[in-house]
Every structure is written in structure tokens, then in C-alpha cells.
Amino acid sequence: MGDVLLALCIPLMVCASGIYAVCESWWRRRHPAPPSPYAHAAARLAEREMLMAAEEIVEDAYARLAGLYEDECVGTYGSDGDADADLGAYDGVSTYDGVSAGSSGDRGPS
């Protein structure tokens, strides 16, 4: 009798695995898996979401700082349109801690 049960066990396992495969196939058709996070579509969705978040940040910043830009901008240009006309005593040599950039002296902390 033990040999008969062993012989019937094999076809029973084949039938059970076939029924399992059919049921799993039916379940997957009814409940598809979400897209892979590494798929191109998911990347496009993430990019679109990131772009919308960036636009929201920029719009929020613009709304907060709009008061600074309401007045008309007044430039520092001279009457002839020359930008250097209003710089006064600027001699064209930049300094760092009182030492001119062209000298070989100590320029401060490194």
C-alpha cells in the first residue's frame, strides 16, 4: 500500500501545482503589480513630481519676496549711462584686509 501512495503522490503534486499556477495567473490578471521603481515610466513620474515641487518652491519664494520688487528699480548709473561715473574714489585695485592684490605681502588667513 505504501508503494501505491507513493505512486499516486506524484500525479497529485503535478495536478496541485497546475491548479496553483492557474489560480496565480488569474489573480495576477485581476491584480496587476505596481510598476517597477526602476522603470522609465516611474522615472518620468518622479521627474514630474520633482519639477512640480521645485516650481512650488520658486512660486512661494517669489510670493514672499514680491514686496522687494514692487518699487521701480533705481540704478546707480551716471547721467551719460556710464556705470563707473558714480564709483567715486575706486582706483581699480582690489584689496583684501588692507593689502592690495598686486603686492607680495601677507593676504590674510589661508
DRENMARVEX-394522 format. One line per 4 residues: number of its first residue (from 1); their letters; for each residue x, y, z of N, C-alpha, C, CB. Coordinates in nm, 3 decimals. Each point is the difference from the previous one (the first is absolute). Last residue first. Glycine has a CB too. Layout:
N
NUM) A) X Y Z X Y Z X Y Z X Y Z ~ ...
This chain:
110
110) SPGR) 4.495 8.168 0.527 -0.009 -0.086 -0.118 -0.098 -0.110 0.024 0.233 0.052 -0.061 ~ -0.174 0.484 0.260 0.001 -0.145 0.026 -0.017 -0.081 -0.127 -0.093 0.044 0.226 ~ 0.297 0.432 -0.309 -0.097 -0.044 0.099 0.007 -0.151 0.016 -0.149 0.194 -0.055 ~ 0.441 0.056 -0.230 -0.138 0.028 -0.045 -0.103 -0.051 0.100 0.078 -0.013 -0.237
106) DGSS) 0.472 0.193 0.221 -0.094 -0.098 0.056 -0.143 0.036 -0.040 0.156 -0.043 0.194 ~ 0.213 0.227 -0.529 -0.013 -0.007 0.144 -0.100 -0.107 0.044 0.058 0.240 0.009 ~ 0.090 -0.070 -0.459 0.040 -0.132 0.042 -0.011 -0.018 0.150 0.151 -0.010 -0.195 ~ -0.453 0.328 -0.171 0.121 -0.004 0.082 0.029 -0.143 0.043 -0.045 0.235 0.081
102) GASV) -0.344 -0.092 -0.345 0.122 -0.011 -0.078 0.125 -0.011 0.085 -0.113 0.128 -0.174 ~ -0.337 -0.065 0.345 0.011 -0.133 -0.059 0.130 -0.017 -0.077 -0.247 -0.010 -0.015 ~ 0.201 0.337 0.449 -0.043 -0.003 -0.140 0.027 -0.137 -0.059 0.044 0.246 -0.024 ~ -0.162 -0.139 0.540 0.116 -0.028 -0.085 -0.047 -0.009 -0.143 0.120 -0.123 0.186
98) GDYT) -0.421 0.183 0.191 0.088 0.116 -0.009 0.123 -0.022 -0.085 -0.081 0.062 0.221 ~ -0.266 -0.399 -0.162 0.054 0.037 0.131 0.105 0.111 -0.009 -0.044 -0.233 0.077 ~ -0.064 0.119 -0.525 -0.048 -0.100 0.095 0.071 0.029 0.131 -0.044 -0.177 -0.181 ~ -0.078 0.445 -0.329 0.081 -0.025 0.118 -0.065 -0.107 0.086 0.086 0.236 -0.005
94) SVGD) -0.068 -0.022 -0.544 -0.077 -0.062 0.108 0.094 -0.030 0.116 -0.164 -0.101 -0.165 ~ 0.168 0.483 -0.235 0.083 -0.101 0.065 -0.082 -0.059 0.115 0.219 0.119 -0.064 ~ -0.375 0.249 -0.214 0.016 -0.117 -0.085 0.085 -0.110 0.061 -0.026 0.150 -0.189 ~ -0.131 0.290 0.376 0.119 0.013 -0.084 0.025 -0.125 -0.086 0.096 0.152 0.172
90) YAGL) -0.517 0.143 0.094 0.045 -0.136 -0.034 0.116 0.010 -0.098 -0.233 -0.095 0.038 ~ -0.046 0.459 0.167 0.143 -0.016 0.022 0.050 -0.140 -0.032 -0.018 0.173 0.173 ~ -0.450 -0.044 -0.369 0.078 0.094 0.079 0.147 -0.034 0.006 -0.202 0.041 0.133 ~ -0.222 -0.230 -0.351 0.083 -0.078 0.090 0.095 0.085 0.082 -0.018 -0.186 -0.159
86) DADA) -0.314 0.297 -0.207 -0.040 0.020 0.139 0.087 -0.077 0.099 -0.231 0.036 -0.082 ~ 0.298 -0.054 -0.398 -0.004 0.142 0.034 -0.031 0.021 0.147 -0.071 0.050 -0.232 ~ 0.092 -0.473 -0.031 0.112 0.036 0.084 -0.005 0.145 0.047 0.134 -0.169 -0.120 ~ -0.457 -0.025 -0.186 -0.014 -0.060 0.132 0.112 0.042 0.093 -0.115 -0.193 -0.105
82) DGDS) -0.117 0.459 -0.317 0.125 -0.066 0.036 -0.011 -0.052 0.143 0.132 0.150 -0.158 ~ -0.461 0.121 -0.095 -0.016 -0.145 -0.011 0.125 -0.077 0.037 -0.165 0.040 -0.176 ~ 0.082 0.448 0.201 0.029 -0.041 -0.137 -0.010 -0.152 -0.018 0.149 0.199 -0.023 ~ -0.222 0.009 0.447 -0.096 0.062 -0.091 0.025 -0.041 -0.144 -0.019 0.193 0.156
78) GYTG) 0.171 -0.540 0.216 0.015 0.144 -0.017 -0.098 0.054 -0.102 0.241 -0.019 0.061 ~ -0.339 -0.426 0.241 0.072 0.045 -0.119 0.005 0.151 -0.004 -0.072 -0.205 -0.124 ~ -0.134 -0.134 0.434 0.106 0.091 0.045 0.082 0.050 -0.118 0.009 -0.119 0.220 ~ -0.562 -0.047 -0.174 0.138 -0.038 -0.027 0.100 0.101 0.052 -0.079 -0.121 -0.199
74) VCED) -0.432 -0.045 0.334 0.075 0.122 -0.028 0.144 -0.039 -0.016 -0.163 0.146 0.129 ~ -0.354 -0.402 -0.159 0.144 -0.007 0.028 0.066 0.130 -0.041 -0.002 -0.250 -0.034 ~ -0.516 0.195 0.202 0.082 0.007 -0.121 0.148 -0.001 0.037 -0.182 0.128 -0.120 ~ -0.183 -0.372 0.435 0.045 0.134 -0.038 0.084 -0.007 -0.125 -0.004 0.074 0.240
70) EYLG) -0.146 -0.483 -0.060 -0.114 0.080 -0.044 0.042 0.139 -0.044 -0.143 -0.129 0.156 ~ 0.408 -0.256 0.031 0.011 0.037 -0.141 -0.116 0.085 -0.049 0.126 -0.210 -0.035 ~ -0.082 0.026 0.483 0.128 0.066 -0.026 0.010 0.053 -0.142 0.104 -0.147 0.168 ~ -0.480 -0.111 -0.019 -0.001 0.135 0.055 0.130 0.075 -0.025 -0.158 -0.080 0.172
66) ALRA) 0.101 -0.384 -0.283 -0.058 0.091 -0.099 -0.002 0.144 0.050 -0.139 -0.188 -0.085 ~ 0.288 -0.243 0.302 0.092 0.109 -0.029 -0.057 0.101 -0.100 0.187 -0.157 0.046 ~ -0.436 -0.233 0.098 0.052 0.060 0.123 0.088 0.121 -0.029 -0.008 -0.224 0.107 ~ -0.167 -0.027 -0.469 -0.111 0.063 0.072 0.050 0.068 0.127 -0.158 -0.173 -0.092
62) YADE) 0.464 -0.079 -0.160 -0.036 0.122 -0.071 -0.112 0.073 0.073 0.070 -0.106 -0.218 ~ 0.057 -0.312 0.384 0.106 0.099 0.024 -0.033 0.131 -0.069 0.169 -0.184 0.021 ~ -0.457 -0.175 -0.100 -0.010 0.042 0.139 0.104 0.107 0.032 -0.088 -0.227 0.062 ~ 0.103 0.025 -0.485 -0.117 0.087 0.011 -0.019 0.052 0.142 -0.107 -0.127 -0.186
58) VIEE) 0.452 -0.185 0.109 0.031 0.128 -0.065 -0.118 0.095 0.011 0.154 -0.118 -0.159 ~ -0.214 -0.319 0.322 0.098 0.071 0.083 0.031 0.137 -0.059 0.098 -0.219 0.072 ~ -0.374 -0.070 -0.320 -0.070 0.048 0.119 0.094 0.078 0.091 -0.155 -0.197 -0.014 ~ 0.335 -0.015 -0.363 -0.082 0.114 -0.040 -0.074 0.059 0.119 -0.025 -0.099 -0.228
54) AAML) 0.267 -0.296 0.299 0.090 0.114 -0.022 -0.077 0.124 -0.041 0.183 -0.159 -0.066 ~ -0.422 -0.243 0.110 0.045 0.046 0.132 0.092 0.121 -0.014 -0.021 -0.235 0.090 ~ -0.119 0.023 -0.483 -0.113 0.070 0.061 0.038 0.053 0.138 -0.160 -0.146 -0.127 ~ 0.474 -0.119 -0.096 -0.015 0.128 -0.069 -0.114 0.080 0.061 0.089 -0.102 -0.210
50) MERE) -0.023 -0.337 0.363 0.109 0.086 0.047 -0.010 0.138 -0.065 0.146 -0.203 0.033 ~ -0.448 -0.125 -0.179 -0.030 0.036 0.139 0.106 0.094 0.056 -0.115 -0.220 0.030 ~ 0.183 0.039 -0.457 -0.110 0.095 -0.005 -0.035 0.048 0.141 -0.089 -0.112 -0.208 ~ 0.411 -0.226 0.169 0.052 0.126 -0.053 -0.108 0.107 -0.001 0.165 -0.127 -0.140
46) ALRA) -0.289 -0.309 0.260 0.081 0.061 0.106 0.057 0.134 -0.046 0.058 -0.229 0.087 ~ -0.292 -0.025 -0.404 -0.091 0.047 0.104 0.076 0.069 0.113 -0.159 -0.185 -0.058 ~ 0.410 -0.020 -0.282 -0.068 0.119 -0.051 -0.096 0.057 0.104 0.019 -0.090 -0.234 ~ 0.194 -0.313 0.336 0.098 0.109 -0.001 -0.064 0.129 -0.051 0.185 -0.167 -0.036
42) AAHA) -0.439 -0.226 0.022 0.016 0.045 0.138 0.100 0.115 0.009 -0.055 -0.231 0.081 ~ -0.001 0.025 -0.496 -0.121 0.074 0.036 0.009 0.053 0.142 -0.133 -0.143 -0.157 ~ 0.478 -0.136 -0.005 0.006 0.134 -0.059 -0.123 0.082 0.038 0.134 -0.091 -0.191 ~ 0.029 -0.295 0.528 -0.049 0.009 -0.137 0.006 0.145 -0.049 -0.151 -0.198 0.040
38) YPSP) 0.254 0.007 0.407 0.113 0.027 -0.089 -0.043 0.013 -0.145 0.147 -0.123 0.159 ~ -0.439 0.009 0.211 0.054 0.133 0.028 0.116 0.036 -0.092 -0.072 -0.026 0.236 ~ -0.344 -0.293 -0.381 0.129 -0.010 0.066 0.054 0.140 0.028 0.047 -0.222 -0.113 ~ -0.577 0.142 0.080 0.118 0.007 -0.085 0.128 -0.004 0.083 -0.131 0.130 -0.168
34) PAPH) -0.295 -0.385 0.363 0.035 0.139 -0.032 0.126 0.004 -0.086 -0.106 0.079 0.216 ~ -0.217 -0.505 -0.249 0.101 0.055 0.089 0.025 0.146 -0.036 0.106 -0.227 0.029 ~ -0.587 -0.023 -0.119 0.136 0.016 -0.055 0.093 0.066 0.102 -0.098 0.018 -0.232 ~ -0.364 -0.295 0.250 0.073 0.091 0.089 0.143 0.019 -0.053 -0.141 -0.073 0.199
30) RRRW) -0.166 -0.199 -0.439 -0.096 0.084 0.071 0.069 0.107 0.085 -0.159 -0.193 0.004 ~ 0.418 -0.131 -0.234 -0.075 0.076 -0.101 -0.097 0.096 0.066 0.020 -0.190 -0.161 ~ 0.221 -0.105 0.434 0.088 0.104 -0.054 -0.069 0.082 -0.107 0.196 -0.144 0.051 ~ -0.422 -0.233 0.134 0.015 0.105 0.100 0.085 0.115 -0.054 -0.023 -0.172 0.182
26) WSEC) -0.025 -0.215 -0.448 -0.127 0.071 0.007 0.011 0.118 0.097 -0.125 -0.213 -0.055 ~ 0.492 -0.072 0.032 -0.013 0.073 -0.125 -0.129 0.083 0.001 0.130 -0.179 -0.121 ~ -0.060 -0.116 0.477 0.091 0.114 0.008 -0.008 0.087 -0.125 0.152 -0.134 0.146 ~ -0.399 -0.268 -0.139 -0.055 0.097 0.096 0.089 0.124 0.012 -0.107 -0.189 0.126
22) VAYI) 0.259 -0.167 -0.393 -0.119 0.061 -0.061 -0.058 0.106 0.093 -0.049 -0.214 -0.124 ~ 0.410 -0.040 0.287 0.044 0.089 -0.108 -0.118 0.069 -0.065 0.198 -0.148 -0.040 ~ -0.288 -0.180 0.369 0.062 0.118 0.061 0.043 0.100 -0.108 0.079 -0.141 0.194 ~ -0.237 -0.274 -0.336 -0.111 0.079 0.054 0.054 0.128 0.064 -0.135 -0.210 0.039
18) GSAC) 0.454 -0.095 -0.187 -0.072 0.057 -0.114 -0.115 0.088 0.045 0.063 -0.197 -0.135 ~ 0.178 -0.047 0.459 0.081 0.112 -0.049 -0.065 0.065 -0.121 0.207 -0.114 0.086 ~ -0.419 -0.268 0.092 -0.006 0.111 0.096 0.083 0.119 -0.047 -0.033 -0.166 0.185 ~ 0.048 -0.234 -0.440 -0.132 0.065 -0.009 -0.010 0.120 0.094 -0.101 -0.221 -0.062
14) VMLP) 0.491 -0.037 0.088 -0.006 0.066 -0.132 -0.132 0.073 -0.015 0.150 -0.176 -0.099 ~ -0.094 -0.089 0.483 0.084 0.121 0.007 -0.003 0.077 -0.133 0.149 -0.114 0.168 ~ -0.370 -0.302 -0.155 -0.070 0.094 0.085 0.079 0.131 0.013 -0.104 -0.192 0.125 ~ 0.297 -0.176 -0.355 -0.104 0.067 -0.079 -0.078 0.102 0.082 -0.017 -0.205 -0.140
10) ICLA) 0.347 -0.034 0.387 0.060 0.077 -0.110 -0.108 0.066 -0.087 0.197 -0.157 0.001 ~ -0.316 -0.142 0.352 0.045 0.128 0.051 0.055 0.089 -0.112 0.052 -0.109 0.220 ~ -0.185 -0.354 -0.264 -0.108 0.097 -0.021 0.039 0.142 0.047 -0.166 -0.187 0.028 ~ 0.469 -0.179 0.031 -0.024 0.014 -0.144 -0.110 0.102 -0.028 0.071 -0.238 -0.032
6) LLVD) 0.023 0.127 0.479 0.115 0.069 -0.056 -0.020 0.023 -0.150 0.149 -0.103 0.174 ~ -0.468 -0.155 0.051 -0.009 0.142 0.042 0.116 0.082 -0.056 -0.117 -0.072 0.209 ~ 0.127 -0.387 -0.287 -0.113 0.059 -0.074 -0.014 0.148 0.037 -0.120 -0.226 -0.006 ~ 0.434 -0.041 0.237 0.046 0.029 -0.136 -0.110 0.066 -0.082 0.157 -0.194 0.014
2) GM) -0.253 0.049 0.425 0.090 0.114 0.003 0.050 0.036 -0.137 0.066 -0.064 0.228 ~ -0.328 -0.323 -0.157 -0.082 0.118 0.000 0.087 0.126 0.000 -0.180 -0.127 0.120
